[in-house]
Amino acid sequence: MNYQVPITALIVNYNAGELLVDCALALSTQVGQIIVVDNASTDTSIVRLKDAFFGDGQLNIISLQKNVGFAAGCNLGLSAVVFPYILFINPDCLISSDAVERLRQVIESDRRTGMVGGRLLNADGSEQGGSRRAIPTPWRAFVRATGLYRFARFFPTLFFDFHLHHQPLPDQPIEVEAISGALMLVRRQAIDAVGIWDEGYFLHCEDLDWCMRFRQKNWKILFVPDVPVLHHQGACSHARPFFVAWHKHRGMLRFYRKFFLHRYPVGLTWLVAIGITMRFSVIVLYHVGVSLLKSTGLHRG
């Protein structure tokens, strides 16, 4: 363990394969401690990781007997953290050699900054939507779903689009309402003030929940544009599309009930709930259709 770098990297793994090893090795020279919480993986990712870090005290693996979800996995990992900064990072992220130090510089520049995140990239170099976000309130979700966001250039306040990655890339770190749980450097002091991850979410929306609570406690959240991170989004979950879609939409419903049920008109919140349910139904029908096409030999990928 390297006590000269006061950062713990915390990875929740589920069948990430070689991506987990690549992620951890890229972090090994940038952090003092690496904690991997394994959610009962059935692949060889943990075996490969142990081989790559054989006898290295920097690595701490917490192996679970069942998949407890992302939020619960993060909370279990927190119990083993020894440093004041925690880098929550997905195993399908590949970070550059100076990325963690840059994130640390930014979070230490203001004692009221509770978390910072980098620019998540697709394989083609385009920015992913989760890197910098505005909170999808019921009104914003309605604006997005109905296409009213197209009028944002005329009425930017009324028809605001919460997908900030469509905006020009800033030339310096900026404060945002939310970043992605795939990459978060978080101050332990802030966690102690805000509370741990909400384990009522199994997968998806727990990061929005945490960002909401950080802002409620007046902790700043910053997006750092000059920290690019390749994110193989969905690499750990592509084999179970129904499972992932179910928990994503369940998480969205929990998020809206928790934060907005009593702040917006009942009709609007019901519209959002109906929209979420319909979206899930469409996704299920799509995957069923693809499966049927594959079974008949008509699907060409």
N, C-alpha and C positions, 0 to 999 in steps of 0.2 A: 504494500500500500504506500502510495506516494503522498506524504503529508504536506509537501510543498505546494501541491495543487488542491485547494480546498473545495473540490467539486466531486460529487458522486453522480455517476451516470446510472440511471435506473431504467431497465428494459423489461417490459412484459412480453414474453415470447409465447407464441403458439404456432408450432410447425413452420417456422421461418426458414428452415433449411440452412443453406450456405450463407444466406443474407445475414443471419444472426452473427455468424463468425466474422464476416466482413465488417459489419457494424461495430462489433466489440473491438476488433483489432484496430480500426480507425480511431477509436476512442482511447485506446490503451496508453497512448503517449500524451493525452490531453487532459485526463482526469486522474484523481487520486484513488478512486474506488469505482468498481463496476459491479452492480447488483443486477442479476438476471432472475426474474420471477417466471418460472415456467408453468404455464397453465395446462399441465398434463398433456404435453405434446406426444404425438405418436410417431413422429419422424425421427431422424438422427441428428437434429440440430444441437441438442445438448451434448451428445457424445462428441460431435465435431468440435464444439466449443471447449470441452474439457481437454481434448487433444491439443488444441491450439494454445491453451493457457496452462498446460500441465505444470502443476506445482506453483503457480503464480498466486501469491496472497492478495493480489489486487482484485481478483474475481471472487464473487460470492454468489453461488447459485442456490436459489430457494425453489425446490421442486414440490409442486402441489399434486395431490391425488385426483383432483378434478378441476375443470375449467371454471374459475370463479368470476371471470370477466375482467375487463381492463381496469376499472376503478378499484375494485377490491384487490387486484394484483398490485397496483401502485401503492395502495395503503399498506399491504403486507411488506413490500419492499422498503417503505419509509421507516419501518421499525428497525431496519439494519443500517440506516444511513448514519455516517459519522461526520459529515462535512456540512457547512452552512449553506451551500448551494447544491441544488439537485437538478440534473439534466434529465428530464423525462424524454425518452427518445424511442421511437418504434424500431424494431429490428430490421425493418425494410428501408431504413434511412442510411445513406452513406454520406458521412460528413467530411469536409476538407480538413487539412492539417492544422489550420489556424482558426477554425470556426469557433471552438469553445472559448478560447481566450478572448476573441472579439465579443462574444455574447457576455462574457464576464465583465469586460470593460464597460459595456453599456449598462448592465444592471448595477454596477458599482458607481456609476456616474451620478446617481440620484438615489438617496436612501429610501425614497418613497416608491421606487420601482419594484414591483413584486415579482414580475415575470417578463421575460423577453423571448422572442422567437425569430427564426430566420426565414429565408425565402425558399419555400418548398418547390421543387421543380419536377416536372415530368421528364421522361426520357428524352423528349425532343427539345428540352430547354425552356418550355413554356411554364409560367407560374401556375401553381395549383391554387384552387379557391380558398383553401383553409389557412393559408399563410397569414393573411390579414383580413379581418372580418369585422363587420358591424353585427350587432346582435339582431337576429331575425325576429323582431317583435311581430305580433299578429298582424299589425297594419303593413309592415314591410313584407311579410310573407304573402299577404293578400295582393300587394302591389306587384310582387314578383310573379305570382301565379297567374294573374290576370293580364300581364304584359304592360301594366301601367308604368313600369320602370322606364319604358322607352320615352316617356315625357319628362324624365329627370333633368334634361338639359334646359327645359323651359321652367320647370317647377322643382328645383333640386331638393328642397326641404320636404315638400309634400310627397314626391314620388322617388324618394331616395332608394338607390339600389345597394343592398348590403353586400354584394359581391365586389369587394374593393380591388381584387386583382385585375379588374378591367380598367382601373385607373392608372395613370402614368406612375412609373416606379419612382419613389422619392429618392433624393440624393443623400439622405441621412435618416437615422432612426426616428420614427414617428409614433405617437401614442395612438393606439387603436382600442376598440372595444373588446376584441377577442383575437386569439391566435389558435393554432392547432395543437392538440395534445400529442401529435406525432413528434413535436419538437418544442420543448419548453424548458428554459433555464429559470428555475424558481428559487426565490430566497426562502430559506427555512423559517426565518422570523415571520415572514408573511403567512406561511402555512399555519404557524402556531396561532396567528391572529384570526385567520379566516376559517380554518378547519380543513380536514382532509377531504379527499374525493368522496362524492356521494355514491355509495355502493348500490343505490336504487337503480342506477344505470348499469347495464351489462356491457354494452358496446355502442358507442356513438352518443354524442350530445353531453357526455360528462365533462368534456373540456369547455363547452359553452357555459354549462352550469358553474364550473369553477371560475371562469372569467367573470361571470355575473357577480359572484360572491366576492371576488377580489375587488371589483370596482365598488361594490356596496360598502366595503371597508376602506375605500379611498386609496387602494394600491394601484399604481400605474401599470399598464401593460404596453410594451413597446414592440414594434415590428422593426427588425434590423435588415434592411435591404441588401447589404453587402455581405451577408452570410448565406450563400446558396447551398442548398442541401438536396441531393437527389433522393426522391421518395418514390419507391416502387409501390404506389398506393394499391392496397387490396391484395398484395402478394400473399398475405397470411390467411385470407378469408375467401379467395375466389372459388374454392372448392365447395363452399356451402352458401350459395346465394340466397336461398330462402331464409336460412337461419340469420344471416347478416341483415337482410332487408327487414325481417321481423323486429329484431332488436333495435335497428336504426329508427324505425317508425315508432316503436314503443318508447324509445328515448325521447323522440321529438314531442310526443304527447305528454310525457312526464315533465319535460322542460316547460312547455306552455302552461300546464296546470300549476306548476310550482311557482312560476314567476309572474304570470299574466292573467290568471283566471279572474282575479278581483280588480284588475286595473283597466280592463277593456270591456266594452259592451258585450253582453252574453251572446248576441247574434254573431259578432265577429269572431269570437273565440270558438263558437260552434262551427262556423264556416272553416276555420283553420283545422279543427279536428276532423271534419268531414273530408277536407282536402288531403290531409295526411293519410286517412284511411283509403281514400280513392287512389292515391299515389302508390300505396303498398299493393293494392289490388291489381293495378296496371303492371307493376313489376312482376308480381306472381304470374299473371297471365302471359307476360312476355317470356319468362323463363320456361313456363309450361309449353308454350308454342315452339320455342327453340328446341326443347327436348323431344317434342313430337316430330319435328322436322328431321332431327338427327336420327331418330329411330326409324324413319322411313327412307333415309338416305338422300333427302332433298336439301338438307342444309350443307352449305359449302364453307362455313366458317366466316 
